[in-house]
Amino acid sequence: MALVTTEITWLRWLLEDFGVSVSMPTFLFSDSSGAISVALDPVKHELTKHVSVDAFYTRAQVHDVIVYPQYVPSDIQLADLFTKVQTGAKHRFYLSKLSVLDPP
């Protein structure tokens, strides 16, 4: 989540340089409820010390209303199209969600 948060922050800065103001937080969809709870919880937990810098950065961006993590179930996570193996039916589902059509 921290890597995506840095990319979102950079893109928002780029849009601002082009004169486009973004007042709403950018939704950060994740299928990990644990990662979302760490990002939303301002308390540092002992179990997150191995990811403390990443968690701190993501928490800061959530606090500054740059990103807002939101839960998405694994079976409809569109990023899985690029990262995981799926059946033909699931592949067609992802393509339909992205409005990708078969060539004629």
Secondary structure as GFF3:
##gff-version 3
##sequence-region A 1 104
A	DSSP	alpha_helix	2	17	.	.	.	ID=ss1
A	DSSP	beta_strand	26	30	.	.	.	ID=ss2
A	DSSP	alpha_helix	33	40	.	.	.	ID=ss3
A	DSSP	three_ten_helix	46	51	.	.	.	ID=ss4
A	DSSP	alpha_helix	52	63	.	.	.	ID=ss5
A	DSSP	beta_strand	67	71	.	.	.	ID=ss6
A	DSSP	three_ten_helix	74	76	.	.	.	ID=ss7
A	DSSP	alpha_helix	80	83	.	.	.	ID=ss8
A	DSSP	alpha_helix	88	97	.	.	.	ID=ss9
###
